[in-house]
Amino acid sequence: MTLEAYLSELKRKHAKLSGLVDSEQRRPAPNFVTLTELKKKKLYIKQEISKALDNK
C-alpha cells in the first residue's frame, strides 16, 4: 500500500468517526461510554495520520 493510499484510508476512517461522534452527540440522551470510545478511536486515527505525514 502506498503512503498516499494509507493516508486516504486513514482520512476516510477519521471522517466516518467524526460523523458517528456528531450523531451520538445530537441524540437526546447520548451514550457517554460510546462517545468516549469513538473519540478515542478518532484521536488514534488522527495521531496515525500525523505520524504518516511526518514520515513523508
C-alpha positions in Angstrom: 0.0 0.0 0.0 1.4 3.4 -0.9 1.6 6.2 1.6 -1.0 8.2 -0.3 -3.4 5.3 -0.2 -2.7 4.7 3.5 -3.4 8.4 4.3 -6.5 8.4 2.2 -7.8 5.4 4.1 -7.0 7.0 7.5 -8.7 10.2 6.5 -11.8 8.3 5.4 -11.9 6.5 8.7 -11.4 9.8 10.6 -14.3 11.4 8.7 -16.6 8.4 9.4 -15.8 8.6 13.1 -16.5 12.3 13.1 -19.9 11.6 11.7 -20.6 9.0 14.3 -19.4 11.3 17.1 -21.7 14.1 15.8 -24.6 11.7 15.6 -24.1 10.5 19.1 -23.8 14.0 20.5 -27.1 15.0 18.8 -29.1 12.2 20.4 -31.5 13.3 23.2 -29.6 11.1 25.7 -26.1 10.4 24.3 -24.3 7.3 25.5 -21.2 8.7 27.0 -19.3 5.4 27.1 -19.9 5.1 23.3 -19.0 8.7 22.8 -15.7 8.3 24.7 -14.8 5.2 22.7 -15.5 6.9 19.4 -13.4 10.0 20.4 -10.5 7.8 21.4 -10.6 6.0 18.1 -10.8 9.3 16.3 -7.8 10.6 18.2 -5.8 7.5 17.4 -6.5 7.8 13.7 -5.5 11.5 13.9 -2.2 10.5 15.5 -1.6 7.9 12.8 -2.2 10.5 10.1 0.3 12.8 11.8 2.9 10.0 12.1 2.4 9.1 8.4 2.8 12.8 7.3 6.0 13.1 9.5 7.5 10.1 7.7 6.6 11.5 4.2 
